[in-house]
Amino acid sequence: MRIYRYSVPVRLIGRTVRVMPHASELVVYDGREEVARHVRLIARNGSRLELDDFLAP
């Protein structure tokens, strides 16, 4: 089994979001609002973090 971890804005921690995987990227939505976009990971058990996601506005 492969496990991937992608960051989302801190305000969404613990909430259910919708994830749309595409060939080369992954887009995360909160309702209709796009909240994150990441390059898809290939390496097993990889992580992709955007530091801006952890800074609350």
C-alpha positions as CSV (number, residue, x, y, z in Angstrom):
1,M,0.0,0.0,0.0
2,R,1.2,3.5,-0.8
3,I,0.6,6.4,1.5
4,Y,0.9,10.0,0.4
5,R,0.6,13.1,2.5
6,Y,-0.2,16.6,1.1
7,S,-0.6,19.8,3.1
8,V,-3.7,21.9,3.3
9,P,-4.3,25.3,5.0
10,V,-4.3,25.0,8.8
11,R,-8.0,26.0,9.0
12,L,-9.0,22.8,7.3
13,I,-7.3,20.4,9.7
14,G,-9.8,17.8,10.9
15,R,-12.3,18.7,8.1
16,T,-13.4,16.6,5.1
17,V,-12.2,18.0,1.8
18,R,-12.5,16.8,-1.8
19,V,-9.4,15.7,-3.6
20,M,-9.2,15.6,-7.4
21,P,-6.2,13.7,-8.7
22,H,-5.0,14.5,-12.2
23,A,-2.1,13.0,-14.2
24,S,0.5,15.3,-12.9
25,E,-1.1,17.2,-10.0
26,L,-3.6,16.9,-7.1
27,V,-6.2,19.6,-6.4
28,V,-7.9,20.0,-3.0
29,Y,-11.3,21.7,-2.6
30,D,-13.2,22.9,0.4
31,G,-16.7,22.9,-1.1
32,R,-16.2,24.8,-4.4
33,E,-13.1,26.7,-3.3
34,E,-9.8,25.4,-4.4
35,V,-7.6,25.4,-1.3
36,A,-4.4,23.6,-2.4
37,R,-2.7,22.4,-5.5
38,H,0.3,20.0,-5.4
39,V,2.5,18.1,-7.9
40,R,1.6,14.5,-7.5
41,L,4.0,12.3,-5.6
42,I,5.5,9.2,-7.0
43,A,7.8,8.0,-4.3
44,R,6.3,5.5,-1.8
45,N,5.2,7.1,1.5
46,G,6.1,10.6,0.2
47,S,5.0,13.9,1.6
48,R,4.5,17.3,0.0
49,L,4.3,20.3,2.3
50,E,3.7,24.0,1.4
51,L,4.9,26.1,4.3
52,D,2.4,28.8,3.6
53,D,-0.4,26.3,4.5
54,F,0.8,26.3,8.1
55,L,0.7,30.1,8.5
56,A,-2.8,31.2,9.5
57,P,-3.9,34.5,7.9
